[in-house]
Structure formats: C-alpha cells, structure tokens
C-alpha cells in the first residue's frame, strides 16, 4: 500500500466524519427547536389556564363584595389589622 493511498483514505474518512458531525448537529438543532416550541405551547396553555382562573376569582370576589358589602368591609378591616400588626414587629 502506498503512502498516498493511506493519505487519501484518511482524508476520505475525515470528510466522512465531518459530514456525520454536521448531520448530527443539524439533527440536534432541529430536536432542540422542536422541544422549545413544545415547551412554549405548554407554557402558553398554562398561562391561559391561570389567567382564566384569576379572572374567575376576580369576578367571584366582585360579586361577594357587591352582595355582602358590610361583611367585605369587616374582612378587609381585619386583614388590614393583622397585616399592620405583623409589620410593626
């Protein structure tokens, strides 16, 4: 076997490895983009669910204040007194 044949074999293997590495890099990038996209969709769905629950809770609190104004005032006063006593410590 001649030395020029060995060098061409090594160069061929090097090119083959380079192409394999580029392919793997492309595949890893595609997988990462797909995972990031999936995570983004899940985060958006979670945000929508939490937002809907917060809106529902705010409407409920508004109804309670409107239906029971004296009780709401008493609860707010008590909560304020507890908060003030905690801050003074």
Rosetta blueprint (number, residue, H / E / L):
1 X L
2 X L
3 X H
4 X H
5 X H
6 X H
7 X H
8 X H
9 X H
10 X H
11 X H
12 X H
13 X H
14 X H
15 X H
16 X H
17 X H
18 X H
19 X H
20 X H
21 X H
22 X H
23 X H
24 X H
25 X H
26 X H
27 X H
28 X H
29 X H
30 X H
31 X H
32 X H
33 X H
34 X H
35 X H
36 X H
37 X H
38 X H
39 X H
40 X H
41 X H
42 X H
43 X H
44 X H
45 X H
46 X H
47 X H
48 X H
49 X H
50 X H
51 X H
52 X H
53 X H
54 X H
55 X H
56 X H
57 X H
58 X H
59 X H
60 X H
61 X H
62 X H
63 X H
64 X H
65 X H
66 X H
67 X H
68 X L
69 X H
70 X H
71 X H
72 X H
73 X H
74 X H
75 X H
76 X H
77 X H
78 X H
79 X H
80 X H
81 X H
82 X H
83 X H
84 X H
85 X H
86 X H
87 X H
88 X H
89 X L
